[in-house]
Structures are given as C-alpha cells and as structure tokens.
Amino acid sequence: MKEIFTDAPPPPATPSPVVPVAPAALAAKVRTLAASMTRSMRAVAEAVAGDPAGCAALTVTALAARTGTSEATVVRTARLLGYPGYRDLRLALAGIAAQQQSGRAPAVTADIAVDDPLADVVAKLAHDEQQTLADTAAGLDTAQLAAAVGALAGARRVDVYGVGASGLVAQDLAQKLLRIGLIAHAHSDPHLAVTNAVQLRGGDVAVAISHSGSTGDIIEPLRVAFDHGATTIAITCRPDGPVAQYADHILTTSTARESELRPAAMSSRTSQLLVVDCLFIGVAQRTYETAAPALSASYEALAHRHAHANAPRDR
C-alpha cells in the first residue's frame, strides 16, 4: 500500500526497534552509510543531517523538492537510515533540533594543522576518536553481530585476514580468541592466507578485515573459504563492496575521516578495533564456561613466564 503524506505535523509514534537509540545517532548513521548510497539518497541524507531543524518542518514533498529528488527517494533514505517511514524520521530530526537549541550538540573541531601545539593535537585526536567510535556503534547491525558471534563461538577453527593497518587488527582479534580457548590464526601474507583458506570446511569461520572492501589480497582468501563451506564474516566500511559477495555476515565500520596529518588508516583502525572487541566480548559471553578458565590459564602462564624471566640467575 502506498504511504500517504500530509502537511500536518507527524503524530507521536512508538519508536521501532530499528530506530537509533538517540536522535543524535542520525548524523553518525549518515556518515557511515554515505558511501553506499546513491547520489540522490545521499543528497537527502546530507540535507537532514546538515539542517535537522529545517528539515523537521518539511513535508516529504517539500524535502524532495529541496534536495532535487523524489518522494520515493526520501522514503527509501529514511528507511535506510533505520526509520519505518518519513514520519519517524521527522520526529528524530525534531529531537536533534531540540538538542542543538539546548546547547548539548557536540562541537566540531578543525583538522589538525602542521603548527598545532601538542595539546591541541591531543584534543582534536580525542574528539575524532570519540566520534569514530560513536559512528561505528550507531551503524553496527546487532543482528549481524549476533550471528557472527554465534558462528565464532561454535567454530572449530578461525582464520582472520588483513593487510596493513587492518592486519594489525586481524592479529588483535586472533590473539583475543586464542586467549579464550579458540583456535585462531591471523594471516597478512596473501599466499599463506589462500593456502590456509583451502583447508577450511563447514564449521570453520573466516574473517576478512578490509576498510575499503575491495582489497584483492583479502577478498581472494575469503572467496576460497566461502567456496569451501566456511562461514565468512567481513568487517568493512563498504557493505556494498566486492568483499561482501563472499560474506555471510557483514559488520560495518565507520567512514574514515582523512586529512593531511591523519591518514584514513588511523580512524579505520579505531572503528575496526571496536567491532573486534564487540565480537570478542560476545564470544566470551557465549562460551563463558570454557572461556573463563582459558583466560585465567593464559594470565597465569604469562605471569609465570614474567616471573621466571626476571628471576636472578646463577652464573
């Protein structure tokens, strides 16, 4: 049935479970999904994120006219952002506008300049990191996360693929899983990754970490794992990227903020690490009876090694 729109203010509505928890999460959602939107949908999304107060007062027809799009595009954009319909989006925009008027909206800092004092660098980086974490949390699909956690918790073996900065995150995930008793290995060498992927079967899990979602050295081992029946997980900023076609579950990270002195690898790493930590905690919860003893054993082994390494030795 076609949705009917009027010029009357939208009536109060009960929030749907898919609506972001806080209205301010809308801006984060727009930043996260912008790269995967069509040009017309991006125009609508950027308009509502840039001027929530003004757009909250517009009917669907007026917003379509303002953005040079159609009513159908406005409705599709609202639903992509997590709202059942345009009425729900307008309510969220009104909430954001109220926050801004009360002075509780977050301040936006400038990019880091080459002559910034270190105190300003610290403040700007801290702000950017906080925003990256907020964007990632707002855009993370908890249903996909739960499915990925379930696959990892029951996995016979886990292979994690990543290169560059994503390779460091892959190592972090593998190390965390090893410490709670899972068999997990991180691979940054593309040839070794494919060689190991060939050995995977049903009941195994392969995790690909790629900010762009188009890194060939990551896509190929994931494809091989997928073809051999392993459950596959992609952690990427581009849920519509090439890596997604071989992923059973997709966990979306935030879009990187890049400047001359802050390469994209910095914010993408922060976003990926949050997703990895969510996976780890979820798996530890699911496997608590075995994870807790394994974690304690690893702590004890490391403590013993440290004590032995620092003990005085006879000459």
C-alpha positions in Angstrom: 0.0 0.0 0.0 1.3 3.4 -0.9 2.3 5.6 2.1 0.2 8.8 2.4 1.8 12.0 3.4 0.1 15.2 4.6 1.3 18.7 5.5 0.1 18.2 9.1 2.8 17.6 11.8 3.5 14.0 12.4 1.7 12.5 15.3 3.6 10.9 18.2 4.8 7.4 17.3 6.2 4.5 19.2 9.8 4.0 18.2 10.6 0.9 16.2 13.4 -1.4 17.4 15.4 -0.4 14.3 15.3 3.3 15.1 18.6 4.6 16.5 18.6 4.8 20.3 19.2 8.5 20.4 18.2 11.1 17.7 21.8 12.3 17.6 22.8 8.9 16.2 21.3 10.0 12.9 24.3 12.1 11.9 26.6 9.2 12.6 24.4 6.9 10.6 24.6 9.2 7.6 28.4 9.4 7.8 28.6 5.6 8.0 26.2 4.8 5.1 27.0 7.7 2.8 29.5 5.8 0.7 26.9 3.1 -0.1 24.1 5.4 -1.0 23.0 6.6 -4.5 23.7 10.2 -5.3 20.1 11.2 -4.8 19.8 9.4 -1.5 23.0 10.9 -0.3 21.6 14.4 -1.1 18.6 13.7 1.1 20.7 12.2 3.9 23.2 15.1 3.9 20.3 17.6 4.0 18.7 16.1 7.0 22.0 15.7 8.8 23.1 19.2 7.9 19.9 21.0 8.8 17.8 18.8 11.1 15.7 21.7 12.4 14.8 23.0 8.9 14.1 19.5 7.5 11.9 18.6 10.5 9.5 21.3 9.4 9.3 19.9 5.8 6.8 17.5 4.4 8.1 14.7 2.3 7.1 16.6 -0.9 9.0 19.7 0.3 12.1 17.8 1.3 12.1 16.1 -2.1 11.9 19.5 -3.8 14.6 20.9 -1.6 17.0 18.1 -2.5 16.0 17.8 -6.1 14.9 14.2 -5.6 11.6 12.3 -5.4 9.2 11.4 -2.6 10.1 7.8 -3.1 13.8 8.6 -2.7 13.1 10.5 0.6 11.2 7.5 1.9 13.8 5.0 0.9 16.5 7.1 2.5 14.5 7.3 5.7 14.2 3.5 5.8 17.9 3.0 5.0 18.7 5.3 8.0 16.7 3.0 10.2 13.3 4.6 10.3 10.0 2.8 9.3 8.9 5.9 7.4 9.3 9.6 6.9 7.1 10.5 9.9 9.6 8.7 12.2 12.5 10.5 10.6 10.8 13.9 11.2 10.4 13.0 14.9 14.1 12.2 15.1 15.0 15.4 13.3 12.9 17.4 15.8 14.7 15.7 18.7 18.1 16.6 17.2 17.0 20.2 16.7 15.9 20.4 20.3 19.3 19.1 21.5 21.1 21.7 19.3 18.9 24.5 20.7 19.7 23.5 24.3 23.4 23.7 23.6 24.0 20.0 24.0 25.1 19.3 20.5 28.7 18.1 20.1 31.2 20.7 18.9 33.0 20.1 15.7 36.8 20.6 15.7 39.0 21.6 12.9 41.6 19.3 11.2 45.0 19.0 12.7 47.3 21.7 11.4 51.1 21.3 11.0 51.7 24.1 13.6 49.2 22.9 16.2 50.5 22.7 19.7 50.6 19.2 21.0 47.8 20.0 23.5 45.5 20.8 20.5 46.6 17.7 18.7 45.6 15.6 21.7 42.3 17.3 22.0 41.5 17.0 18.3 42.5 13.4 18.1 40.5 12.5 21.2 37.4 14.2 19.6 37.9 12.4 16.3 38.4 9.0 18.0 35.2 9.6 20.1 33.2 10.5 17.0 34.6 7.4 15.2 33.5 5.2 18.0 30.1 6.8 18.1 29.6 6.4 14.4 30.7 2.8 14.5 28.3 2.0 17.3 25.4 3.7 15.6 26.0 1.9 12.3 26.7 -1.6 13.7 23.9 -4.1 12.9 23.4 -6.0 16.1 21.6 -8.8 14.4 24.6 -9.4 12.1 26.9 -9.0 15.1 25.0 -11.7 17.0 25.1 -14.1 14.0 28.9 -13.5 13.7 29.3 -14.1 17.4 27.3 -17.4 17.2 29.5 -18.6 14.3 32.7 -17.8 16.1 31.6 -19.3 19.4 31.0 -22.6 17.7 33.9 -22.6 15.3 36.3 -25.5 15.0 38.9 -23.0 13.6 39.0 -19.3 12.8 41.2 -17.7 10.1 41.4 -13.9 10.1 42.7 -12.0 7.0 44.0 -8.4 7.0 46.9 -6.4 5.5 48.4 -3.1 6.5 46.6 -1.4 9.4 43.8 -4.0 9.1 46.5 -6.7 9.5 47.2 -5.3 13.0 43.5 -5.6 13.8 43.4 -9.1 12.5 46.3 -10.0 14.8 44.4 -8.4 17.7 41.3 -10.5 17.0 43.2 -13.8 16.7 45.1 -13.1 19.9 41.9 -12.4 21.8 40.2 -15.6 20.6 43.3 -17.7 21.4 43.2 -16.5 24.9 39.7 -17.8 25.5 40.5 -21.2 24.0 39.6 -20.9 20.3 41.9 -22.0 17.6 42.5 -18.8 15.7 45.2 -17.5 13.3 45.8 -14.2 11.6 47.2 -14.0 8.1 48.7 -10.9 6.4 50.6 -12.8 3.7 48.1 -13.3 0.8 49.7 -16.5 -0.4 49.7 -18.0 3.1 46.1 -16.8 3.6 44.8 -18.6 0.5 46.8 -21.7 1.4 45.1 -21.9 4.8 41.7 -21.0 3.4 41.8 -24.1 1.2 41.9 -26.2 4.4 38.7 -24.6 5.8 35.4 -26.5 5.9 31.9 -26.2 7.3 32.1 -25.4 11.0 35.1 -23.2 10.4 35.0 -19.4 10.2 36.9 -16.9 8.0 37.0 -13.2 8.9 38.1 -10.6 6.4 39.0 -7.1 7.6 39.2 -4.5 4.8 38.3 -0.8 5.3 37.7 -0.3 1.5 36.1 -3.7 1.0 38.0 -4.0 -2.3 41.5 -5.3 -1.2 42.2 -8.2 -3.5 44.6 -9.8 -1.1 41.8 -10.1 1.4 38.9 -10.9 -1.0 40.7 -13.9 -2.5 41.2 -16.0 0.7 37.7 -15.1 1.8 36.3 -16.3 -1.5 38.2 -19.6 -1.2 36.9 -20.0 2.4 33.4 -19.3 1.2 33.7 -21.8 -1.6 34.9 -24.5 0.8 31.9 -24.1 3.1 33.3 -22.0 5.9 31.1 -19.3 7.5 32.5 -16.0 6.3 32.5 -12.6 8.1 33.5 -9.2 6.6 34.4 -6.2 8.6 34.4 -3.2 6.2 33.3 0.3 5.7 31.7 -0.6 2.4 28.9 -3.2 2.9 28.3 -3.0 -0.9 32.0 -3.5 -1.8 33.4 -6.6 -3.6 34.2 -8.4 -0.3 30.5 -8.5 0.6 29.7 -11.0 -2.2 31.6 -13.7 -0.3 30.5 -12.7 3.2 27.7 -14.5 5.1 27.7 -11.7 7.7 28.8 -8.1 7.3 29.8 -5.8 10.1 30.0 -2.2 9.0 32.7 0.2 10.3 32.6 4.0 10.1 33.7 6.1 7.2 37.3 7.3 7.8 38.0 11.0 8.4 41.1 11.7 6.5 43.4 14.8 6.5 47.0 15.6 5.6 48.3 14.6 9.0 45.6 12.0 9.8 45.5 9.2 7.2 42.4 7.1 6.9 44.2 4.1 8.4 44.0 5.8 11.8 40.3 6.2 12.1 39.5 2.9 10.3 41.7 1.1 12.8 39.8 2.6 15.7 36.5 1.6 14.2 37.7 -1.9 13.4 39.0 -2.4 16.9 35.7 -1.6 18.4 34.0 -4.2 16.2 36.7 -6.7 17.1 36.1 -6.0 20.8 32.4 -6.5 20.4 33.0 -9.8 18.7 35.4 -10.9 21.5 33.1 -10.0 24.3 30.1 -11.6 22.6 32.1 -14.9 22.1 33.4 -14.8 25.7 29.8 -14.5 26.9 28.6 -17.3 24.8 31.4 -19.6 25.8 31.9 -18.4 29.4 32.2 -21.8 31.0 35.2 -22.6 28.8 36.4 -19.1 28.1 36.9 -18.0 31.8 39.2 -20.9 32.7 41.2 -20.5 29.4 41.6 -16.8 30.1 42.7 -17.4 33.7 45.2 -20.1 32.5 46.7 -17.6 29.9 47.1 -15.0 32.6 48.8 -17.5 34.9 51.1 -18.7 32.2 52.1 -15.2 31.3 52.6 -14.2 34.9 54.8 -17.3 35.4 56.9 -16.5 32.3 57.3 -12.9 33.5 58.4 -14.1 37.0 60.8 -16.6 35.5 62.3 -14.2 33.1 63.0 -11.7 35.8 64.4 -14.1 38.4 68.1 -13.8 39.2 70.2 -16.5 37.5 73.2 -18.3 38.8 76.4 -17.6 36.8 
